[in-house]
Amino acid sequence: MATQPQPPKPQPEEPAPERKTREDLPQRLPPKPDEPREDGMPGYGQPDEDVREKSLPEQNW
């Protein structure tokens, strides 16, 4: 036998999460000299300068 469809239970109202703006967040510290940067500088996905210039050795199969 099929059961009677139940009416949906009302969900208790949850308060919306508070949104934080930049003014609410703590100030960022200045970057360290060896910290990776996002503008293509070594340390952010780039090998060191001396390694970057070397090519792979020829492989004789």
QUISUL-V502058 format. One record per residue. N is the residue number from 1. RES is the residue in three letters. SS is DSSP state (2 for helix, 1 for strand, 0 for the rest). OMEGA is omega in whole degrees, -180 to 180 (NA if undefined). NEAR is the number of other ideal C-beta (glycine too) atoms within 8 Angstrom. Layout:
N_RES_SS_OMEGA_NEAR / N_RES_SS_OMEGA_NEAR
//
This chain:
1_MET_0_179_2 / 2_ALA_0_178_3 / 3_THR_0_178_4 / 4_GLN_0_178_4 / 5_PRO_0_-180_4 / 6_GLN_0_175_5 / 7_PRO_0_-179_4 / 8_PRO_0_180_4 / 9_LYS_0_179_5 / 10_PRO_0_179_4 / 11_GLN_0_176_5 / 12_PRO_0_-179_4 / 13_GLU_0_177_4 / 14_GLU_0_178_5 / 15_PRO_0_180_4 / 16_ALA_0_179_4 / 17_PRO_0_-179_4 / 18_GLU_0_177_4 / 19_ARG_0_180_4 / 20_LYS_0_176_5 / 21_THR_0_-180_6 / 22_ARG_0_-180_4 / 23_GLU_0_-179_4 / 24_ASP_0_-176_5 / 25_LEU_0_178_7 / 26_PRO_0_-180_3 / 27_GLN_0_178_4 / 28_ARG_0_176_4 / 29_LEU_0_177_4 / 30_PRO_0_-178_4 / 31_PRO_0_177_6 / 32_LYS_0_-178_5 / 33_PRO_0_-178_4 / 34_ASP_0_180_4 / 35_GLU_0_-180_7 / 36_PRO_0_179_6 / 37_ARG_0_-175_9 / 38_GLU_0_-177_5 / 39_ASP_0_176_5 / 40_GLY_0_179_7 / 41_MET_0_177_8 / 42_PRO_0_-177_8 / 43_GLY_0_177_8 / 44_TYR_0_179_10 / 45_GLY_0_180_3 / 46_GLN_0_175_8 / 47_PRO_0_178_5 / 48_ASP_0_-176_6 / 49_GLU_2_-178_6 / 50_ASP_2_179_6 / 51_VAL_2_-175_7 / 52_ARG_2_-176_9 / 53_GLU_0_-178_5 / 54_LYS_0_174_6 / 55_SER_0_180_3 / 56_LEU_0_179_5 / 57_PRO_0_177_4 / 58_GLU_0_180_4 / 59_GLN_0_178_5 / 60_ASN_0_-177_3 / 61_TRP_0_NA_2
//
